[in-house]
């Protein structure tokens, strides 16, 4: 198996793992935020703001992984 073939198999797998990790992290963050809001409803605005910022960072990591895959796909062709 040459380098291009190995890269062609590894790139979709890498995006899938990045998306799975992002989904797990986002689910844990939202769960923790909802539990915090349930315990202290008067702080829901601050909790929700922090959760949205954290979710944006989590999604940004997945987008970075996708960009790296697109960059390496140019080497396969």
N, C-alpha and C positions, 0 to 999 in steps of 0.2 A: 504494500500500500504506500503510495507516495504522499508527499506533504499536502498537495491540493485535495486529494480524496479524504485524508484524515481531517483536514480543516472543514471540508464540506459536511462531514458527519458531526463534527464537534460544535459548529456554530449554532445550528438549531437547538441542540441539546443545551448549550450555554444560555441561550435566550429563555428556554423553558425553565431552567433552574433559577435564573434571575427573576422570572415572573412568579414562580412558585414561592421563592423567598420573600418577594415583595408582598404577595398576597397574604402570606402568613404574618408578616410583620404588621401590615395594615390592619388585619383582623385583630391582632393582639392589642394594637394601639386603640382601636375603636372600642374594643371590649373594656379596656381599662378606663377609657374616658367615660363610657356609659355607666360603669360601676361608680366612678367618682361623682358623676352628676346625680346618680341615685342616692348616694350618701349625703351629698351636700348640694342640693338644688340651687341654692342662692349663688353659687360660684359657677354656674353653668356657662356663663359668657366667657370667662377666662379659660375654663377647661376646654370649651369648644374651639376657641381661638388657637390654643396650644395644640389641640388635636389636628386641626386643619393644617397648621404649619408643619407639624410632624408628618402628616400624610403627604404633603407636597414634597418633602425631602425623601420620603420612601419611594414615591413614584419617580422622582428625579433619578434615583439610582437605577431603576429599571430602564429608564430612557437612555442613560449613559451606557448601559450594557447593550441596548439595541444599537446605539450609534457605533460602538466598538465592533459589533457583528457586521454592520454595514461596511465599515472600513476594511475589515478582513475579507469580506465577500469579494472585494475588488482583486484580492490576491488569488482567489480560486479561479476566476475567469481567465 
